[in-house]
Amino acid sequence: MTVRWTKDEEKVHVYEKKKDDVTQQSGSYRSRTTLDKQALKTGDASLTLREVKASDMGTYKCTVESGGKKKYVSVEVKEDFKVVGQSSPVLAAVGPDLSLSCSVKCVSGDTSMNAEDMKVMWTKDEEKVHVYENKNDDITQQSGSYKNRTSLDKQALQRGDASLTLRKVKASDMGTYKCTVEIRGKKKHVSVEVKEKFKVVSPGSPVSIPLGYNVTLPCYVQREDDEASMNAEDMKVTWTKSDTKVHLYENKKDDVTQQSGSYKNRTALHKGALQKGDTSLSLAQVKGADNGKFKCTVKSGSQERAVEVDLQVKAIGTHPEITVATLQCKSKGWLPAPELEWLDSNKTVLTATVTKKERDDKLFDVESSADVKSGDVFYCRVKQNDTVKEEKIKPYETCVSWIAVVGVLSAVLLVAVIVCVIKAKAR
């Protein structure tokens, strides 16, 4: 049995005398066709054509000859292709080279198509970035800003890979590129977005603020390779504290539905500042519970960066209160928790047990009882960094005063009793 596959006047594949006859095969099909010998035994003379080219389109004839009889069937191959690329944004840094993905494949299945005979045009907005036509690059149509900076791999085109190499990336190269592939007037395209790599920064020093004040927690978006600001209005910005969502900005607006109740109506991002890369958080009426580390997370496409900001809330508590009977000292409403100490008349620190209690509002109360045997003057001192509050007590003097008062009251009471008795007898 003889099997001949032809297209127009070209011999695509010849099988004769139980073997392939490559001497009769057209050069354009060399090493690209096969018949399955096992399948031939069952009457299957299907042709496999690899690395399909635009020039392969047309009508093929399969002619089978056996015992002097010939029969044939025609198969039409039409151009039906798709162009695919990277769906997520390509992240780029200014300076290094960049590859933008674009591939030509058969619509049915995922088989690559040879693109060396196709027209490939890369554009950005109205600029022609790279043009490939008639198996050559056409630099006459190329925009001047891309001269000598782009290329297509000719070998890769045979595998359907029309990816663009862009060298020495500039800040002005960021944006959306379109890869358009044309075969005999039929065009298909895919878009690839290029976004610049960024970093999120904040001053390393803690932000200190008194209780009840308003504060701004700094956070900025900058280009990765320098300190130039980047527009953040299209990015997702999330402020958190531990597992609590403090503020969420997404799709160019604030999302209050996910915000923790304790931060409702107390936070804001400034939309005008976002355009300048400023994603700082404004926090109103600072509470004790706000003390600690906040995280500013910025996301754009698949790229996500974060930085922490340490907020130190400061609250100055009450003046120390001393209970005379037990020499107990108390002070309330501090943040961070202060130190409390007892001193004698020589300002020597005494041994004392100090209790610090954190309240529901995250402020601290502190108290201590002095362990003293004798002395006439004692001091209770409460310290928080540079803030010092002190109270002085003279237990003996206070006790003598109370004894005097009690003595006077007793004398008055005795006189009143005597007067009452005398009046009673006079009656």
C-alpha positions in Angstrom: 0.0 0.0 0.0 1.2 3.5 -0.9 0.2 6.6 1.0 0.8 10.1 -0.4 0.0 13.3 1.3 0.1 16.4 -0.9 -0.8 20.1 -0.8 -1.2 21.8 -4.2 1.7 20.5 -6.1 3.9 19.8 -3.1 4.6 16.3 -1.8 4.1 16.6 1.9 4.8 12.9 2.9 5.2 9.7 0.9 5.0 6.2 2.4 5.8 3.4 0.0 7.1 -0.2 0.2 6.5 -0.2 4.0 8.7 2.9 4.7 8.8 6.6 4.4 10.4 8.0 1.2 11.9 11.3 2.1 13.6 11.7 -1.3 10.2 12.7 -2.7 9.3 15.0 0.1 9.2 18.8 -0.3 11.9 20.6 1.6 9.5 22.8 3.6 8.1 19.7 5.3 11.4 17.9 6.0 11.5 16.5 9.6 8.0 17.8 10.3 5.8 14.9 9.3 5.2 11.4 10.4 2.8 8.5 9.9 2.2 6.0 12.7 3.4 2.6 11.4 1.3 0.7 14.0 -1.8 2.7 13.1 -1.3 1.9 9.4 -1.9 -1.7 10.2 -5.4 -0.8 11.2 -6.0 1.4 8.2 -5.2 4.7 9.9 -3.1 6.9 7.5 -3.4 10.1 9.5 -0.6 12.6 9.1 1.1 14.4 12.0 2.4 17.8 11.0 4.7 19.5 13.6 5.6 23.2 14.1 2.7 24.4 12.0 3.5 27.6 9.9 1.2 30.1 8.3 2.3 28.7 4.9 1.0 25.3 5.9 -2.6 26.5 5.7 -4.6 25.2 2.7 -6.1 21.9 1.3 -4.3 18.6 1.8 -5.0 15.4 -0.2 -4.5 11.9 1.3 -4.2 9.4 -1.6 -4.1 5.7 -0.9 -3.0 3.3 -3.6 -3.3 -0.5 -3.4 -3.5 -3.2 -6.1 -3.6 -0.5 -8.8 -6.6 1.2 -7.3 -6.4 4.8 -6.0 -8.7 6.6 -3.6 -8.3 9.9 -1.8 -9.8 12.3 0.7 -9.2 16.1 1.1 -8.6 17.9 4.4 -8.7 21.6 4.6 -6.5 23.3 7.2 -7.5 26.9 8.2 -5.7 29.5 10.1 -7.2 29.4 13.6 -4.8 30.6 16.3 -4.7 32.4 19.6 -2.2 34.7 21.2 -1.5 34.3 24.9 0.7 36.1 27.4 1.3 36.7 31.1 -2.0 37.5 32.9 -0.5 39.1 36.0 1.5 42.4 35.7 5.2 42.0 34.9 7.3 43.6 37.7 10.3 45.7 36.5 13.1 47.7 37.9 14.7 50.6 36.2 18.0 49.6 34.6 18.0 45.8 34.0 16.6 44.1 30.9 13.0 42.8 30.8 11.2 40.0 28.8 7.5 40.4 27.9 5.7 37.1 27.2 3.7 36.5 24.0 3.0 33.1 22.4 1.1 31.9 19.3 -0.8 28.7 19.8 -3.5 26.6 18.0 -7.0 27.4 19.2 -7.8 23.7 19.8 -5.4 22.5 22.4 -2.2 24.1 23.5 0.1 23.3 20.6 2.5 26.1 19.6 2.4 27.5 16.0 5.5 28.5 14.0 5.4 32.3 13.9 8.4 33.0 11.6 6.0 33.7 8.6 3.7 35.9 10.7 3.7 39.6 11.3 4.3 40.5 15.0 3.9 44.1 16.3 4.5 45.3 19.8 3.0 48.6 20.7 2.6 50.8 23.8 -0.2 53.3 23.6 0.3 54.8 20.2 4.0 54.0 20.0 5.4 51.2 17.8 7.8 49.4 20.1 8.9 46.6 17.7 7.8 45.4 14.3 8.6 42.0 12.7 7.4 41.4 9.2 8.5 39.3 6.2 10.8 37.4 8.4 12.8 40.5 9.4 12.7 43.3 12.0 11.4 46.6 10.5 13.2 49.3 12.4 11.8 52.0 10.1 8.5 51.9 11.9 10.0 51.7 15.4 9.6 54.6 17.8 12.8 56.4 18.5 12.7 55.9 22.3 13.0 52.1 21.7 15.7 52.1 19.1 18.5 49.5 19.8 16.6 48.4 22.9 14.3 45.7 21.6 14.6 42.3 20.0 12.6 39.1 19.1 14.4 35.7 19.1 14.2 34.3 15.6 14.7 30.7 16.7 12.0 31.1 19.3 9.6 32.4 16.7 9.7 29.0 15.1 8.3 27.6 18.3 5.6 30.2 18.4 7.4 32.4 21.0 7.0 36.1 20.0 8.2 37.4 23.4 9.9 40.8 23.4 13.2 41.6 25.1 13.4 45.2 26.3 16.9 46.3 27.4 17.9 49.0 29.9 14.4 49.6 31.2 13.4 53.2 31.9 10.8 54.7 34.2 8.9 55.8 31.1 8.7 52.2 29.9 6.1 51.3 32.5 2.6 50.8 31.2 0.5 48.4 29.1 2.1 46.8 26.0 0.1 45.0 23.2 1.5 42.0 21.2 -0.4 41.8 17.9 0.0 38.8 15.6 -1.3 38.9 12.0 -1.7 36.0 9.6 -3.1 36.9 6.1 -5.1 39.8 7.4 -6.4 38.0 10.5 -5.2 39.7 13.7 -5.2 38.6 17.4 -3.5 40.2 20.3 -2.7 40.0 24.0 -1.9 42.8 26.5 0.9 42.8 29.0 1.1 45.3 31.9 4.5 46.4 33.2 4.6 47.8 36.7 7.6 49.1 38.5 9.0 47.3 41.5 8.6 49.3 44.7 9.5 49.4 48.3 7.6 50.6 51.4 9.5 52.7 53.9 9.0 54.5 57.2 11.4 56.3 59.5 12.9 53.8 61.9 12.4 55.8 65.1 9.2 55.2 67.2 6.3 57.8 67.0 5.6 59.2 70.5 2.3 60.9 71.3 0.4 61.9 74.5 -2.9 60.1 75.3 -5.9 61.7 73.6 -4.0 63.5 70.8 -4.1 62.9 67.0 -1.1 61.3 65.3 0.2 60.4 61.8 1.9 57.1 61.3 4.3 57.5 58.4 4.5 55.1 55.4 5.7 55.8 51.9 5.9 54.0 48.6 9.1 54.5 46.6 10.8 53.0 43.6 12.9 50.0 44.5 16.2 51.3 43.1 16.0 54.8 44.6 13.9 57.1 46.8 11.6 58.5 44.1 7.9 58.5 45.1 5.5 56.3 43.3 1.7 56.9 42.7 -0.2 54.6 45.1 -3.8 55.5 44.3 -4.3 52.3 42.4 -2.6 50.1 45.0 -4.1 48.2 47.9 -3.1 49.7 51.3 -3.8 47.8 54.6 -3.0 49.0 58.1 -3.1 46.4 60.8 -2.1 46.0 64.5 -1.5 42.4 65.3 -4.6 40.7 63.8 -6.7 43.8 64.0 -7.6 45.6 60.7 -7.1 49.3 61.4 -7.8 50.7 57.9 -8.2 49.2 54.4 -8.0 51.1 51.1 -8.7 49.2 47.9 -10.1 50.0 44.4 -9.4 53.7 45.0 -11.7 53.9 48.1 -11.7 53.1 51.8 -13.4 49.8 52.8 -14.9 50.4 56.3 -16.8 47.0 56.2 -13.6 45.2 57.3 -12.4 47.8 59.8 -12.3 46.9 63.5 -14.9 48.7 65.6 -12.4 50.2 67.9 -11.0 52.2 65.0 -14.3 53.3 63.4 -14.3 57.1 62.5 -10.7 57.5 63.9 -8.6 56.7 60.8 -8.0 58.2 57.4 -5.7 58.0 54.3 -5.4 61.2 52.4 -6.3 60.6 48.7 -4.2 63.5 47.4 -1.2 62.3 49.2 -1.6 58.8 47.8 -0.8 60.1 44.3 2.6 61.2 45.8 3.2 57.7 47.3 2.2 58.8 50.8 0.2 56.0 52.5 0.5 57.4 56.0 -2.3 56.8 58.4 -4.0 59.5 60.4 -5.2 58.3 63.8 -7.4 60.5 65.9 -7.9 60.6 69.7 -5.2 58.1 70.6 -6.1 55.5 73.2 -3.9 53.4 75.5 -4.9 50.4 73.5 -3.2 52.0 70.4 0.2 51.6 72.0 2.4 49.2 70.1 3.4 48.2 66.5 1.3 48.9 63.4 2.0 47.4 60.0 1.5 49.2 56.7 1.1 46.7 53.8 1.0 47.9 50.2 0.0 45.5 47.4 0.1 46.0 43.6 -0.7 43.0 41.5 1.4 40.1 42.8 3.9 42.4 44.5 3.4 43.1 48.2 5.6 45.1 50.6 5.2 46.0 54.3 6.8 48.1 57.0 6.2 48.4 60.8 5.6 51.6 62.7 6.0 51.7 66.5 3.5 54.0 68.2 4.4 54.9 71.8 1.5 56.4 73.6 2.4 58.4 76.7 0.0 59.0 79.6 0.9 61.0 82.8 -0.9 59.6 85.8 -2.3 61.2 89.0 -0.2 62.7 91.8 0.7 60.0 94.4 -1.8 59.5 97.1 -0.6 58.2 100.5 -2.7 56.5 103.1 -1.3 57.4 106.5 -2.5 54.4 108.5 -0.5 51.8 106.4 1.8 54.1 104.5 0.3 53.0 101.2 0.9 55.0 98.0 -1.2 55.0 94.9 -1.1 56.7 91.5 -3.4 56.0 88.5 -3.6 56.3 84.7 0.0 55.9 83.3 1.4 54.7 80.0 3.8 53.2 79.8 3.8 51.8 83.4 5.9 53.9 85.7 8.3 53.0 88.5 7.2 53.6 92.1 9.7 53.9 95.0 9.8 54.9 98.7 12.5 57.1 100.1 13.4 58.1 103.7 14.4 61.6 104.9 17.9 61.0 103.4 16.4 60.2 100.0 17.6 56.6 100.4 15.4 54.1 98.5 13.6 51.7 100.8 12.5 48.1 100.3 8.9 48.0 99.1 6.6 45.7 97.0 5.2 47.5 94.0 2.0 46.3 92.2 1.3 47.4 88.6 -2.2 46.8 87.2 -3.2 47.2 83.6 -6.7 48.5 83.2 -9.2 47.7 80.4 -8.2 51.0 78.7 -4.6 49.7 78.7 -3.4 52.4 81.1 -1.6 51.4 84.3 -2.3 52.0 88.0 0.6 51.5 90.5 0.6 51.1 94.3 3.0 50.1 97.1 3.1 49.8 100.9 6.3 51.0 102.6 8.2 48.5 104.8 9.5 50.9 107.5 10.3 50.5 111.2 11.0 54.1 112.2 11.4 57.6 110.8 9.7 60.9 110.7 9.7 61.7 107.0 9.0 59.5 103.9 8.6 60.2 100.2 6.6 58.3 97.6 8.0 58.9 94.2 6.5 57.9 90.8 8.8 58.1 87.7 8.2 57.7 84.0 11.3 58.5 81.9 11.8 62.3 82.6 8.5 62.7 84.4 8.6 62.6 88.2 5.8 63.0 90.7 6.5 62.9 94.4 4.5 63.1 97.7 5.9 63.7 101.2 4.5 62.4 104.5 5.3 62.8 108.2 3.5 59.9 109.9 4.5 60.9 113.5 3.5 64.5 113.0 0.2 63.4 111.5 -0.5 61.0 114.3 0.3 63.7 117.0 -2.1 66.0 115.2 -4.8 63.4 115.3 -4.1 62.7 119.0 -4.4 66.4 119.8 -7.7 66.6 117.9 -9.0 63.6 119.8 -7.9 65.1 123.1 -9.7 68.3 122.5 -12.8 66.6 121.4 -12.7 64.3 124.5 -12.3 67.4 126.8 -15.2 69.1 125.2 -17.3 66.0 125.5 -16.4 65.7 129.3 -17.3 69.3 130.0 -20.7 68.8 128.3 -21.4 65.7 130.4 -20.5 67.5 133.6 -22.8 70.5 132.7 -25.6 68.1 132.0 -25.1 66.3 135.4 -25.1 69.7 137.3 -28.2 70.8 135.6 -29.9 67.6 136.4 -29.1 67.9 140.2 -30.3 71.5 140.3 -33.7 70.3 139.3 
